């Protein structure tokens, strides 16, 4: 079995070094991943602690019994896994996205708890399906890069060491060694986009002259190289034309952005989309055509402002202003001293006190005085209502000390500048 593992991995596969929280669904990919990690421990020198987490979404009647079987399989390998049952119920919307977000949040919680990286079982076929789906949605080059082997989400490292391993090889390994895994019937349900895409790819692959998998993988490589070059220009343009404000807003040189828009609507919307994501805290970019349409109407003076992805956009003086809309902001988060927390996916919180994040509905008590800021003073009440306060265990309410932090400079050793620091994150978040 040891040699079988070695044959499936390349010398340039990512190295696993830290403690690990393993997303263990019990399907073939995550089961293979757990066996791989077990062999890393026994034979390849990996000595970190391993915490398999089984998330039961409660979407199928048999899911809990399957989770117990997976837990038993994990125990035979020497791992003490946890079964976490999702309490809230799915009501509407994209079911798989609903499940993904809850699973992600649970794994992130345990990664913080155990000071661990998250390791997931995405494999080569998942990569090809992802690129194919994004291509059919007319994704930009960002999306066509596909799934990355190493990413950071809220400063937790996420590893996907199986991206070079094909599903066929995983199934061959498990079946040959008579290893138990869960066969989730939803993986054959054509109502899900990924399943439909998988079936289409299989049909195309039957044409031996097509080799769609290899071509999509090459597209991912080309897109990655192109994005690297594009981002060099984008970062230089933003340095010259974009201003970030510590209270979570952004202004852009109106004339220079308008010139860029006239030259290329799609490229300018790509740049603006990333800035909108920075202000909104959302995981996804706004829809390109919707954004372009609104910008065209704004530049033609048909509208004075528009809202997209919870961001209000309008012209003021010689600037294009981006302000976080005062809705869909979640308060009530518990804060513990000397720990790093995220608020609204756009601020970092570092506190010297324990407490709870509360809203600032008292507009007479301004957190940030914008009366002397020509661009923002008419929106000062609106902006202040999107900035949280800290309510200590003793009931005292504290205003934050606001400043900007580069995404690349976020770490767990930040030094507090006050009892309650609120740092607006400047730059791209890894998703």
N, C-alpha and C positions, 0 to 999 in steps of 0.2 A: 504493500500500500504506500510505503514511503516513496519508492521510485515513481509510482503513479502520480503522486502529488508533484514531484519534481518535474515530471514531463509536462505538466499542465501550466507551469509558471516560467516566465522568462527572467533573465538576469536583471532586467530593468524594471521588474515589478516593484511596487512601492513597499517600503520596509515598514513593518509593524513593530513599534518599540514601547509605547506607553500602555497604561491600563486601558482595557477595552470594554465598552458597552456594545453588545452585539444585538442588532435587530433580528430576532429569531422568530420567524413566522411558522417554521416547521415545513415550509415548502422545500423543493429540491435545492434551490439556490442557497438559502440560509442554512439548511442542514449541511450541505457541502462545505459552506463557509465555516461552520462550527467544527467540523472534522478537520478542516485545514488548520484552524487556530489550535486545535488540540495537538496536531502533529508539530506545529511550530513550537509549542511548549515542550513536547517530549524529545524532539530530535533536532530542532533547528535553533535552539538557544534563546527562544523568547520566554521571558520570565515574568511578564506583567500579569496583573490580576485580570480575570475575565468575568464579566457580568452579563449573561444572556437575559434579555428582556423579551417576554412573549406578550404581545398586545392582543387582547381579545376584544374585537370591535363589537361583538354581540349581534352581528348581522345574519348569522346562520344558526339554526338550532343546535347543530353539532359542534359549534366552534369551541365551547368550553371543554368538552370531552377531548377534542383534538389537542387543545392547549395542554391538558394533563398528560397526554401521550408524548407530546414534544418535551415537556418538562422531564418526563421519565427518561427519554432518549438522551437529553442533556446530562442528567444525573449519571448515566452509565459512562459518559465521557469524563466525569469528574467535575462537572460544573453545577453550581447551585443557581438555577434560573428563577426568575420571578414572573408570575402571571399577573398582568395588570388589565383589569376590565374597564373599558370606557363606560362612564356613567351616563353621559348625555346621549340622547337618541338622535339618529339621523332623521331629518324631517324633509328637506328638499335640497335641490341643487345637485352639483356633481358629486356623486357618492364616493368615487375613488379619491377625489381631492379632499373631501370631508375626512375620510379615513386616514389619508396621508398626513394631513396637518395634525391630527390628534396623535398619531403614531410618532411623528417628528417631535412634538412637544414633550411627550413622555420620555423618549430617548434622550432628549436634551436635558431634562430634569435630572435623570440618573447620571448622565455624563458630568454634570456639574457636581452632583452629590459625591461621585467617586473620583473626581479629577481625572476623567478618562476621555479618550477619543471614542467616537462612534464608528463602528464598522458595519457596512451594509453589503448585501449579497448581489448587487446588480452585476450582470454579466454581459458578455459580448452581444448576445441577441437583444437584450434590453437596450443597449446602446444604439443598435441599428434601428429598432422600432421607434426609439425616441427621436432620432434624426429624421426618420421617415414621416412621423406625425408632425414634426415642426415644419418640415418641408411642405407638406400638404396644407399647412395653415399659413403659408407664405411668411414663415419666420425670417427674421434678419440673420445676419452672420453670427450674432451672439448666440442665438438659439441653435444654429446649425453646428456649433462646436460640440454639442451633445453633452453627455454626462462626464464630469471630470473625476479623475482618480482621487484627487485630494482637494477638498474645499474647506472653508471655515464658515460656520453659521453661528452668529453671535459668539464668536471667539472659541467655539468648540470645533475641533478638527474632525472632519468626516472622511473616512477612508473607504474606498471601493476597490479592493484588490483583485476582484474577479473580472474586471472589464475586458481582459484579453482571453478569457476562458469561454468557450462556446457551450451553449445549453446542452447540446448533444453529448459533449464530453462529460459534463456534470451528471447527466442521467445515466450514461454508460457506467460511470464510476459507482454511483449509488446502487444501481441494479446489479452490477457484477458482484459487489460486496454485500448485497442483500441488506442494505441500510434503509430503515424506515423513514418515510417522509410523507407529509400531508399532500393530498391531491385536491386542491381547492377547485370546486366545480365552476366558480365564477371566472376562472381563467379560460373557460370555453364559452362564456356568455358574450354573444355578439353585440349586445347593447353597449358594451364598453369600447371606447375608441381604440385602446391598445390591442384588444383582442381582434377587432376588425382589421387593424393595421397589420397584425401578425399574419392573419389569413391572406391578406393581399400580397404581402412579401413572399409568403410560401408559394402562392400561385405564380408570381413573377420569377421566383428562383427556379421553377420547373423548366423555364427556358434557359438552358445551359449557357447560352451566349450572352446572357444579361449580367450575371454576377452582381446583383443589386447590393448585396451586403458589402462586398469589397468596395464598390463605388461610393456607397454612403459613408463608409469608414474613411475613404480618401477625402470625401467632401468635408468631414469633420476636421481632418488634419489641415486642409487648405483654409477652412474657415477660421481655425485657431490662429494660424499664421497671419491671416488677413486682419483679424481683430487686433492682434498685437500691434500691427502697423497703424491701423486706424486710430487706436487709442492714444498713440503718441501724438497725433495731430489734435485729437479731441482734448487731451489734457492741456496741451499748449494753448488751444483756443479758449478753454475755460479759465486758465490762469490770467488771460488778458481781458476777458469779457464778463466774468461771473464773480459776484460777491456773495459770500455766505454770511449770515447773521446768526448770532448765538441763540436767538430766540426761535430758531427753526425755519427761517424764511430765506429766500434767495432772490437776488436781482440780477438781470442780464442786460447788457448794453443793447438797447432796442435797435438802433440803426445797423449795427454789425450783425445782429441775428437776422434782421430783415433781409440784408444783403445775402446772407447764407441761405435763407429760405428761398429767395429768388433763383439762386444758382441750383439748388437741389433740395426740394421739399422733403424727400425721404431722409436724407442725411441730417438735415437740420432738425427734423422731428425725432430722429434717433438720439441726438445730443440732448434735446429738450426733454425727451422721455426719461432719460436717466436722471436729470435734475428734478423732474416731477417725482420720480420714485424716491429720491433723496429727501424731499419735503414731505411726501405722503406717508412714508414708512411701509408702503405696500411691497409685496414680493414681486409683483409683475409690472411690466411697463404698460403704459396706456396703449390702446389700439391705435395703430399708425394712421389709418385713414380717418378715424374720428378726430385725432389730434390735428392732422393736416387741414381738415375741413374747418375746424374751429379757428385755427391760426389764419387761414385765408380770409375768413369773415372778419376777424379782428383787424387784420392789415388793411382790409377794404373799408373799415369803419362801419361795418354792418352791425357789429356788436361791440360793447365796451369791455366786456369780460366774459369768461366762461369758466366752468368748473369741470375738472376731469380727475379721476382717481383720488377724490377727496382733496384736491388742490385748486384754489381759486387763482386764476391767471388774468392779469389786466395790465394795461399800459399806464405808467405814471411818469410824467416828465420825460426823460430820455431813457427810461428803463422799462423792462418787462418784469413784472413782479410775480413771484410765486409764494402763496401763503397757505398754510395748512388749514383746511376747512374745519370748523368746530363741530365735528360729529364723528361717530364711530371711534371715539377715543376711549380706551378701557382704563378705568381707575380701580382702586382697591387693591393694588399689588402690594404684598408684604415686602418690606425692605429690611435687610439685616446689615448692621454696621460692618464696615471693612470688606464688603463684598460688592462685586460688579453686577449691575442689573441693567436691563434694557427697558426703555419706555417708548411705546408707540413705534418701535422699530426705527426710531430716528434720533433718540437721545440715549446716552449712557448715564446711569445714575451711580454715584459713589457717595456713600453717607457715613458719617461718624456716629450716627444714631440709628437705633431700630425704630421702625414705624410703618406707616401705611401711606401710599400715594393717594392724594385727594385732589379733586378738581378745584379750579379757581373761579368760582361763580360770582364772587364779590368784585365787580368791576371797579369799585371805588378804591380797592386795595390793589394797586397795580404792582405786578412783579417787576416789570421792565417799563420805564418811562420813555415813551417814544415821541413825546411832544416836540423834541428838537430834531427829530428825524423826518426830513421833508418827504421822503418816499413812503414812509409807513405811518405817519402820525394819525391819519384818518382811520387807520385800521387798528389802532393801538388796543382798543377794548377787545376786538375780535382776536387779535394775536395773544393777548394776555390770558384769554379764556382757554387757550390750547396748551398752556404751560402748567404743569402740575406743582402742587405743594407737598410737603411732607408733614404728616401728623404723627407726632411722637407717641410713645406708649403712655406718656403723662398727659397727653391731650393738647400739647403745644403745637401750633401750626407754623411751619418754617418756610420762608420763601427760598427758592434755589439760588445758588450762585451760578450764573450762566457763562459758559465759554465754549469755544469750538475745539474739537479734537479730530485729527486725521484718523481715518479708519485704520491705517497701518500702525498707528501708535497706541491702539487700545490693547491693554494687557491687564493682568490681575494684580499688578504692583503699582497702580496709580496712586499718587499721593493726594490726599484731600486738600483742597484750597479753602474749604469751609465745612460747616456741619452737614451741608447738603449740596453737593455739586451736581449740576445738570449740564451735560456736554452734548452739543449738537454734533452729530457725526458727519464729517465732510468726506465725500468720496464714495466710491462704489462699495456696496456690501457684497460679499461672496454668498451666493444662494445655493 
